């Protein structure tokens, strides 16, 4: 879990083996519009939140699964608004 004052990146250490994750970000202000993208070790996008709102979720249709990634990066930004953001990742 991480808290940002503005845009930021949260590095997620997965360890060895396969892993499935969901990542959620929540803005301090309800009128904010967050962006959230999940990147693999090579920097390739593996999922992104496309809906407007102060809550962003990667893995809306189910968790995003990885066969052998050791780490991921959740990249959080603002399409509209500003303030603090709480980001949480859940390994399933």
Secondary structure, DSSP 8 states (H G I E B T S, - for coil): -EEEESSEEEEEE--SS-EEEEEEEEESSTT-EEEEEEE-TTS-EEEE--S-SSEEEE-TTS-EEESS-SEEEEEEEEEE--SEEEEEEEE-
